[in-house]
């Protein structure tokens, strides 16, 4: 059975004052500046690059902070690198380091914080910054058999409007193989699938028998350079990009973007808008989880249950369309609030569908628990123990199924969540069945939150005037259906985007997928993949 929210496992979580004192004591000569601000509870300007791994280790392991990600910014004459950490219950910490543009080398923090692996690889591919002592750089976002080193498409000197006609497939390219035992072989899976998976992703499964010894996911076949295209655009234009790179979590990403934009302008959405944002975010979560449950049932060939969950998902999609005029909730968020209001009768009609969906999901869950053949495919399969989940910084339902309790709605509240009552379901087994139970439990909590908002909705406007007349940068965040979503935004004094960075839950969780897939049989692989419910689209931004 699910337990509920408790402190983050691992690390000694103390208050901000304690943390600040310890940083001054241990890193005083290496931190050039330590300050608080509107966007971060603490910003550390590091003077010596050699301090970055040690400081990251201190924050992540010794003090129990969670790792948010790494953001690289190219300014006119220097680089600025931001390492983002979350102090649960307090807020975000920004560790920043600046260096001249001519300097393109930084020490890697991967040996201290494994979760930084893909972040450093992405920055190396897109900006050309080399991370010393990283075990493997290159051939990541920009695949070596198509792109060549040195393109650095996120640099200011690179034009997104110039086609890369020189791209040629390298016929001599070979994948990196690790398993070299006699009789070993590698099985490629994807990136094109006959059915089931609608995204382009490739897996290289290495084995010497029936069990997968190494599972290496390979993504970014449809890299769309959303962050590059956003540069030079207005905030409304960039918002269109933010809500469209991952349709199944469009509202969560657009909300995180808008919260960042609102922090830059020191604008706060009206109470009614904040409450309605919660309602819409939970409607999206409920619909997403119904779809994820359908995919898990389908992966085990449980056709009737898959159809039942798909019907629930479709009913919620249709209700979303009736309520908002869009099945995936596009076009609702705007800096300053919402683009439209909703009448009481509309809310009541929506509640009827939400209640039926939640009731049908509870019935489906009870039936699945009585299906021994179904449980045999999920229990003790695709296990990620709590220690590994912590090391990899797994987020969302995947992390909470492995005893990682963090939920940004509670750990760093936004948009009125702090005034609402809800539980954060958490499991400890870390297997496929634990991940399924989290989805069912969170769906129940989403229905509960939607009711609270609809029953207590205050009057008033849903939008305030929004204008940016000064340069600035800010971080926006949401607990998207798949987990923590962070959006970093920097604009100039005209409100034109200079840097946009989206750190998605799938980008974080793909790093840990191999732990669940390895040492399990080949026939378990599609089921483990379904229980993770990850999106390649959230990475191909």
Secondary structure, 3 states (H helix, E strand, C coil): CCECCCCCCCCCCCCHHHHHHHHHHHHCCCEEEEECCCCCCEEEEECCCCHHHHHHHHHHHHCCCEEEEEEEEECCCEEEEEEEEEECCCEEEEEEEEEECCCCEEECCCCCCHHHHHHHHHHHHHHCCEEECCCCCCCCCCCCCCCCCCCCCCCCCCCCCCCCCCCCCCCCCCCCCCCCCCCCEEEEECCCCCCCCCCCCEEEEEECCCECCEEEEECCCCCCCHHHHHCCCEHHHHHHHHCCCCHHHHHHHHHHHHHHHHHHHCCCCCHHHHHHHHHHHHHHHHHHHHHHHHHHHHHCCCHHHHHHHHHHHHHHHHHHHHHHCCCCCCCCEECCEECCCCCHHHHHHHHHHHHHHHHHHHHHHHHHHCCHHHHHCCCCCCCCCHHHHHHHCCCHHHHHCCCCCCCHHHHCCCCCHHHCCCCCCECCCCCHHHHHHHHHHHHHHHHHHHHHHHHHCCCCCCECCCCCCCCEEEEEEEEECCEEEEEEEEECCCCEEEEEEEECHHHHHHHHHHHHHCCCEHHHHHHHHHHHCCCCCCCCC
